[in-house]
Amino acid sequence: MKELEMIIDQSAEEYLKSIINEMIKLFQISEEEAYGRINRFWSGKNLVGDHIMLYHLNENYWANTIYYRKNSYWWLREGEKIEPLPYP
């Protein structure tokens, strides 16, 4: 099921879809898994408006943070094998 489970506007939907595409590109995961990871990360959140944290960081940051987990410090561990957050 490819549905976003959070409160979003058109801008947020487009941005979340670009994060989904980044996750697919970086981690060779399915579109279904990428949607699932996004939904698990932001389910029920309100992502409406221009001043929310979503837009303060780029798609690469969000893709890695969602894939590995918050506080994984993935950017400091370049070249290391990092275990992703299990899915589902």
Secondary structure, DSSP 8 states (H G I E B T S, - for coil): -----SEE-HHHHHHHHHHHHHHHHHH---HHHHHHHHHHHHTT-EE-STTSGGGGS-HHHHHHHHHH-TT--GGG-TTS--------
